[in-house]
Amino acid sequence: MAAISLDPRLGLQIGKDHHQHGVAVEEIEGLIRVYKDGYVERPPIVPNVACTVAPELGVTSKDVVIDKFTNVWARFYVPRCDGKLPLLVYFHGGGFCVGSAAWSCYHEFLAKLASKAGCVIISVNYRLAPESRLPAAYEDGFNALMWVKQEALNGSSDQMWWSSQCNFSKVFLAGDSAGASIAHNVATRVGSSTGPSESTFLKPLCLKGTILIQPFFGGEVRSQSERFMIQASNSALSLAASDVYWRLSLPVGANRDHPWCNPLAKGSTKLEDLRLPHTMVCISEMDILKDRNSEFCAAMTKAGKSVESAIYKGVGHAFQVLHKSQISQSRTHEMMSHLKAFINR
């Protein structure tokens, strides 16, 4: 998700003083504050939790270091099962600037998804902006997939507890909000027309699909839903917050039509030129990103790509990990059923 907040006040504030770090030059209240000297504060608005899963889910969870140099790690969810299971490589949301694979909301959502959908999930904890601006998160996503490939080829014995349970011919890339952007970018890189064929490049992995939940795309020209969508006071993503995230995560000086933000902008690799797997896009009816997500689906269809979408009525951005209301829980159940069908098709 591009933002998660238990505080209804989301917005940009400039000019706050704070002890030795001076003036805050960018802020999304309750989530992130960046000071003129480069210091970054991230209030613990969502608790980090250990990899403990409720016994009734029948899922084993452990944390594994993927890259010691970049400090990228992942939380694994492995359901108890006699046969081999599809593998889902998942990227959390947070506007590229906040969030963690250890956040309680992601831990709960993915443990349930692994149990319900019957798949092994690797939830990647990638580097965050502005300390590590894009393409760092995209590089971490791609490198995580390459790490999985290496484990599938000649995995170490200490990783057999999860790798022996995987059907590496059924691999999916998935994520929500900024994490969905990472999943799409990794799939785009794998499917680049300038490289070797995907089947050769990823072998023994076979990428069967991508799952983009409320993908965090942007653009200089505002969409209708960005301009006019009426947001609740506790909305997970406002337009002001979205703009702050892009300013903090894109290369300095880049605008929102940079290919890393807007996959449909001039200068982005044409969808027609990419080998992309079957794609599922999950859209929230009350999300400011609704129209941008729908435009992406239309562009994929026009480019001859296999894409399906699901619209979740009456809920906003990140409802599946953020809100505990009855309608959010009902729509989350719907989403999990859709994801299970997509993964096991």
PAPAMAR-686074 format. One line per 2 residues: number of its first residue (from 1); for each residue x, y, z of C-alpha. Coordinates in nm, 4 decimals, always signed. Layout:
REM PAPAMAR-686074
NUM	X,Y,Z; ...
//
This chain:
REM PAPAMAR-686074
1	+0.0000,+0.0000,+0.0000; +0.1198,+0.3462,-0.0672
3	+0.0285,+0.4588,+0.2823; -0.0966,+0.3032,+0.6012
5	-0.2169,+0.5127,+0.8869; -0.4176,+0.4747,+1.2017
7	-0.4212,+0.8532,+1.2220; -0.6766,+1.0282,+0.9979
9	-0.4488,+1.3268,+0.9425; -0.2509,+1.2644,+0.6275
11	-0.0803,+1.5500,+0.4541; +0.2320,+1.7397,+0.3684
13	+0.3850,+1.9664,+0.6281; +0.6961,+2.1736,+0.5745
15	+0.9048,+2.3831,+0.8105; +0.8739,+2.1953,+1.1409
17	+1.1639,+2.2370,+1.3805; +1.3013,+1.9318,+1.5588
19	+1.5998,+1.9392,+1.7963; +1.9371,+1.8738,+1.6281
21	+1.8024,+1.7903,+1.2817; +1.6549,+2.1320,+1.2132
23	+1.3704,+2.1760,+0.9672; +1.1474,+1.8944,+0.8382
25	+1.1310,+1.9347,+0.4601; +0.8860,+1.6506,+0.3857
27	+0.6299,+1.4807,+0.6075; +0.3314,+1.2494,+0.6013
29	+0.2032,+1.2840,+0.9526; +0.2358,+0.9718,+1.1618
31	+0.4310,+0.7870,+0.8924; +0.7508,+0.9591,+0.7853
33	+0.9376,+1.2838,+0.8439; +1.2459,+1.3837,+0.6462
35	+1.4750,+1.6597,+0.7723; +1.6924,+1.9013,+0.5802
37	+2.0075,+1.7253,+0.7017; +1.8794,+1.3954,+0.5555
39	+1.7691,+1.2381,+0.8822; +1.4558,+1.0241,+0.8450
41	+1.2012,+0.9442,+1.1177; +0.9434,+0.6658,+1.0823
43	+0.7088,+0.6582,+1.3832; +0.6141,+0.2985,+1.4816
45	+0.2534,+0.3404,+1.3743; +0.2213,-0.0314,+1.2960
47	+0.3958,-0.2800,+1.5256; +0.6599,-0.5179,+1.3972
49	+0.5851,-0.8747,+1.5067; +0.7850,-1.1964,+1.5275
51	+0.7256,-1.4774,+1.2801; +0.4749,-1.6586,+1.5012
53	+0.1610,-1.7928,+1.3334; -0.1635,-1.9088,+1.4949
55	-0.1507,-2.2919,+1.5147; -0.4915,-2.3338,+1.3510
57	-0.3549,-2.1931,+1.0233; -0.1089,-2.4796,+0.9893
59	+0.1656,-2.2510,+0.8569; +0.5354,-2.2428,+0.9480
61	+0.6968,-1.8967,+0.9343; +1.0644,-1.8028,+0.9519
63	+1.2832,-1.5055,+0.8574; +1.5750,-1.5614,+0.6176
65	+1.8519,-1.3217,+0.5078; +1.8636,-1.2945,+0.1284
67	+2.1457,-1.0416,+0.0843; +2.3828,-0.9571,+0.3691
69	+2.5320,-0.6648,+0.1762; +2.2003,-0.4781,+0.1306
71	+2.0409,-0.6257,+0.4453; +1.7448,-0.7549,+0.2437
73	+1.5597,-1.0375,+0.4142; +1.2316,-1.2208,+0.3710
75	+0.9630,-1.3764,+0.5871; +0.8521,-1.7198,+0.4697
77	+0.5102,-1.8819,+0.5098; +0.4976,-2.2553,+0.4428
79	+0.1666,-2.4415,+0.4833; +0.1681,-2.8025,+0.5948
81	+0.1058,-3.0109,+0.2849; +0.1923,-3.3527,+0.1413
83	+0.2499,-3.2313,-0.2143; +0.4441,-2.9416,-0.3644
85	+0.2854,-2.5976,-0.3611; +0.2907,-2.2876,-0.5851
87	+0.5348,-2.0165,-0.4767; +0.4299,-1.6539,-0.4296
89	+0.7044,-1.3884,-0.4045; +0.5347,-1.0945,-0.2297
91	+0.6311,-0.7283,-0.1848; +0.4671,-0.5119,+0.0836
93	+0.3325,-0.1633,+0.0234; +0.4228,+0.1690,+0.1814
95	+0.4958,+0.4132,-0.1003; +0.8526,+0.2741,-0.1232
97	+0.9214,+0.4761,+0.1945; +0.7613,+0.2900,+0.4860
99	+0.6453,-0.0596,+0.5684; +0.8027,-0.3920,+0.6558
101	+0.7537,-0.7621,+0.6014; +0.7379,-0.7734,+0.9835
103	+0.4447,-0.5296,+1.0109; +0.1622,-0.7042,+1.1954
105	-0.0935,-0.6289,+0.9230; +0.1162,-0.7967,+0.6518
107	+0.2119,-1.0880,+0.8755; -0.1539,-1.1627,+0.9488
109	-0.2704,-1.1170,+0.5883; +0.0003,-1.3337,+0.4311
111	-0.0182,-1.6110,+0.6919; -0.3910,-1.6407,+0.6190
113	-0.3353,-1.6216,+0.2427; -0.0724,-1.8981,+0.2520
115	-0.3129,-2.1173,+0.4474; -0.6238,-2.0406,+0.2431
117	-0.4651,-2.0422,-0.1051; -0.2306,-2.3320,-0.0355
119	+0.0923,-2.1656,-0.1444; +0.4379,-2.0940,-0.0091
121	+0.4869,-1.7180,+0.0326; +0.8171,-1.5290,+0.0472
123	+0.7507,-1.1760,+0.1780; +1.0500,-0.9620,+0.0811
125	+1.1751,-0.6821,+0.3066; +1.3389,-0.4497,+0.0537
127	+1.5293,-0.1223,+0.1030; +1.3284,+0.1949,+0.1549
129	+1.3473,+0.5495,+0.0185; +1.4616,+0.8196,+0.0578
131	+1.7765,+0.6536,+0.1945; +1.7619,+0.4122,-0.1014
133	+1.5707,+0.5719,-0.3862; +1.4382,+0.3813,-0.6848
135	+1.5530,+0.1646,-0.8504; +1.6783,+0.0138,-0.5196
137	+1.3444,-0.1511,-0.4373; +1.3136,-0.2817,-0.7951
139	+1.6694,-0.4178,-0.7805; +1.5945,-0.5863,-0.4482
141	+1.2823,-0.7451,-0.5952; +1.4707,-0.8797,-0.8954
143	+1.7594,-1.0020,-0.6794; +1.5157,-1.1802,-0.4480
145	+1.3783,-1.3684,-0.7486; +1.7322,-1.4565,-0.8576
147	+1.8046,-1.5810,-0.5041; +1.5017,-1.8091,-0.5289
149	+1.6312,-1.9327,-0.8648; +1.9665,-2.0207,-0.7106
151	+1.8000,-2.2053,-0.4240; +1.5894,-2.3997,-0.6752
153	+1.9018,-2.4893,-0.8757; +2.1371,-2.5933,-0.5989
155	+1.9798,-2.4933,-0.2719; +2.1582,-2.5278,+0.0572
157	+2.0397,-2.7880,+0.3033; +1.9355,-2.5241,+0.5575
159	+1.6754,-2.3897,+0.3092; +1.5200,-2.7280,+0.2329
161	+1.2480,-2.6705,+0.4921; +1.0754,-2.4391,+0.2437
163	+1.2310,-2.5158,-0.0969; +1.1384,-2.8849,-0.0797
165	+0.7731,-2.7791,-0.0513; +0.7779,-2.5597,-0.3649
167	+0.6579,-2.6339,-0.7143; +0.9064,-2.4076,-0.8912
169	+0.7160,-2.4432,-1.2190; +0.4360,-2.2343,-1.0620
171	+0.5917,-1.9078,-0.9432; +0.3962,-1.5846,-0.8986
173	+0.5081,-1.2269,-0.8351; +0.2697,-1.0289,-0.6158
175	+0.2393,-0.7186,-0.4036; +0.0112,-0.4365,-0.2986
177	+0.0483,-0.0678,-0.3816; +0.4215,+0.0083,-0.4066
179	+0.4801,-0.3650,-0.3738; +0.2599,-0.4234,-0.6783
181	+0.4759,-0.1745,-0.8682; +0.7800,-0.3800,-0.7668
183	+0.6133,-0.7023,-0.8829; +0.5288,-0.5447,-1.2198
185	+0.8774,-0.3998,-1.2602; +1.0415,-0.7371,-1.1877
187	+0.8066,-0.9097,-1.4336; +0.8890,-0.6409,-1.6906
189	+1.2612,-0.6946,-1.6420; +1.2239,-1.0711,-1.6741
191	+1.0110,-1.0275,-1.9856; +1.2308,-0.7684,-2.1556
193	+1.2516,-0.8297,-2.5291; +1.6245,-0.7543,-2.5251
195	+1.7139,-1.0446,-2.2980; +1.7057,-1.4212,-2.3355
197	+1.3740,-1.5994,-2.3363; +1.2054,-1.6122,-1.9983
199	+1.1999,-1.9934,-1.9946; +1.5785,-2.0020,-2.0315
201	+1.6526,-1.7033,-1.8104; +1.4511,-1.8199,-1.5085
203	+1.5056,-2.1944,-1.5402; +1.4161,-2.3954,-1.3316
205	+1.1601,-2.1316,-1.2251; +0.8534,-2.0744,-1.4397
207	+0.6737,-1.7433,-1.3877; +0.3032,-1.8208,-1.4153
209	+0.1547,-1.4866,-1.3219; +0.1670,-1.1511,-1.1489
211	-0.0823,-1.0262,-0.8916; -0.1044,-0.6481,-0.8631
213	-0.3156,-0.5320,-0.5689; -0.3999,-0.1597,-0.5987
215	-0.0748,-0.0930,-0.7887; +0.0883,+0.2376,-0.6962
217	+0.1368,+0.3994,-1.0353; +0.1409,+0.7730,-1.0979
219	+0.1618,+1.0393,-1.3651; +0.1889,+1.4145,-1.4086
221	-0.1643,+1.4416,-1.5493; -0.4162,+1.3636,-1.2760
223	-0.6728,+1.0922,-1.3359; -1.0415,+1.1526,-1.2646
225	-1.0342,+0.9487,-0.9439; -0.7211,+1.1298,-0.8251
227	-0.8920,+1.4652,-0.8781; -1.2440,+1.3915,-0.7607
229	-1.2548,+1.0800,-0.5414; -1.3973,+1.1794,-0.2041
231	-1.1773,+1.0246,+0.0648; -1.2769,+0.9331,+0.4178
233	-1.0835,+1.1095,+0.6945; -0.8937,+0.7866,+0.7719
235	-0.8161,+0.6997,+0.4100; -0.4943,+0.5050,+0.3612
237	-0.3846,+0.7166,+0.0652; -0.4421,+1.0818,-0.0153
239	-0.3173,+1.2655,-0.3222; -0.0877,+1.4792,-0.1040
241	+0.0655,+1.1679,+0.0526; +0.1048,+1.0072,-0.2890
243	+0.2972,+1.3099,-0.4165; +0.5278,+1.3062,-0.1126
245	+0.6046,+0.9376,-0.1630; +0.6973,+0.9917,-0.5275
247	+0.9164,+1.2930,-0.4427; +1.1014,+1.0850,-0.1849
249	+1.1352,+0.7665,-0.3907; +1.2036,+0.8762,-0.7490
251	+1.5531,+0.9902,-0.8520; +1.6128,+1.3533,-0.7530
253	+1.4745,+1.5793,-1.0257; +1.2494,+1.3159,-1.1854
255	+0.8775,+1.3769,-1.2238; +0.5824,+1.1388,-1.2054
257	+0.6073,+1.0509,-1.5755; +0.9319,+0.8697,-1.5087
259	+0.8961,+0.5051,-1.6264; +0.9504,+0.3844,-1.2687
261	+0.6310,+0.5685,-1.1722; +0.4169,+0.5701,-1.4877
263	+0.4409,+0.2484,-1.6928; +0.2228,+0.4052,-1.9641
265	+0.4237,+0.7261,-2.0051; +0.6194,+0.8171,-2.3140
267	+0.9646,+0.6692,-2.2675; +0.8442,+0.3607,-2.0819
269	+0.9003,+0.0239,-2.2465; +0.5951,-0.0511,-2.4573
271	+0.3794,-0.3270,-2.3161; +0.3612,-0.4766,-2.6667
273	+0.7376,-0.5372,-2.6558; +0.7310,-0.7344,-2.3313
275	+0.6721,-1.1012,-2.2592; +0.4454,-1.0748,-1.9556
277	+0.2709,-1.3603,-1.7737; -0.0998,-1.3684,-1.7017
279	-0.1754,-1.0705,-1.4773; -0.4431,-1.0116,-1.2156
281	-0.5152,-0.6555,-1.1009; -0.7139,-0.5955,-0.7814
283	-0.8849,-0.2543,-0.7785; -1.0617,-0.0809,-0.4894
285	-1.3741,+0.1186,-0.5782; -1.2963,+0.4010,-0.3320
287	-0.9236,+0.4251,-0.4083; -0.7784,+0.7378,-0.5703
289	-0.5733,+0.4956,-0.7845; -0.8873,+0.3283,-0.9250
291	-0.8805,+0.4989,-1.2663; -0.5042,+0.4630,-1.3076
293	-0.5345,+0.0914,-1.2291; -0.8194,+0.0540,-1.4792
295	-0.6222,+0.2408,-1.7474; -0.3320,+0.0001,-1.6935
297	-0.5647,-0.2985,-1.7442; -0.7025,-0.1430,-2.0646
299	-0.3493,-0.0803,-2.1938; -0.2509,-0.4397,-2.1177
301	-0.5537,-0.5681,-2.3079; -0.4819,-0.3381,-2.6018
303	-0.1222,-0.4680,-2.6059; -0.2533,-0.8232,-2.6374
305	-0.1580,-0.9272,-2.2852; -0.3589,-1.1658,-2.0713
307	-0.5059,-0.9626,-1.7866; -0.8019,-0.9908,-1.5553
309	-0.9259,-0.7501,-1.2914; -1.1477,-0.7551,-0.9860
311	-1.3112,-0.4479,-0.8350; -1.3881,-0.4486,-0.4638
313	-1.6952,-0.2400,-0.3868; -1.7194,+0.0101,-0.1055
315	-1.3577,-0.0113,+0.0124; -1.0476,+0.2013,-0.0304
317	-0.6743,+0.1669,-0.0663; -0.5106,-0.1101,+0.1392
319	-0.8393,-0.2245,+0.2920; -0.7123,-0.5841,+0.3039
321	-0.4336,-0.5019,+0.5500; -0.5512,-0.1815,+0.7142
323	-0.9172,-0.1797,+0.8090; -1.1043,-0.4092,+1.0447
325	-1.4570,-0.3018,+0.9457; -1.7127,-0.5655,+0.8503
327	-1.7156,-0.4619,+0.4831; -1.3348,-0.4650,+0.4667
329	-1.3235,-0.8126,+0.6168; -1.5891,-0.9310,+0.3723
331	-1.4003,-0.7866,+0.0738; -1.0734,-0.9343,+0.2030
333	-1.2400,-1.2761,+0.2055; -1.3476,-1.2117,-0.1563
335	-0.9956,-1.1113,-0.2513; -0.8406,-1.4194,-0.0962
337	-1.0851,-1.6395,-0.2869; -0.9918,-1.4632,-0.6123
339	-0.6195,-1.4994,-0.5397; -0.6615,-1.8693,-0.4559
341	-0.8393,-1.9294,-0.7865; -0.5745,-1.7353,-0.9809
343	-0.2837,-1.9164,-0.8173; -0.4360,-2.2623,-0.8557
345	-0.5851,-2.2226,-1.2045
//
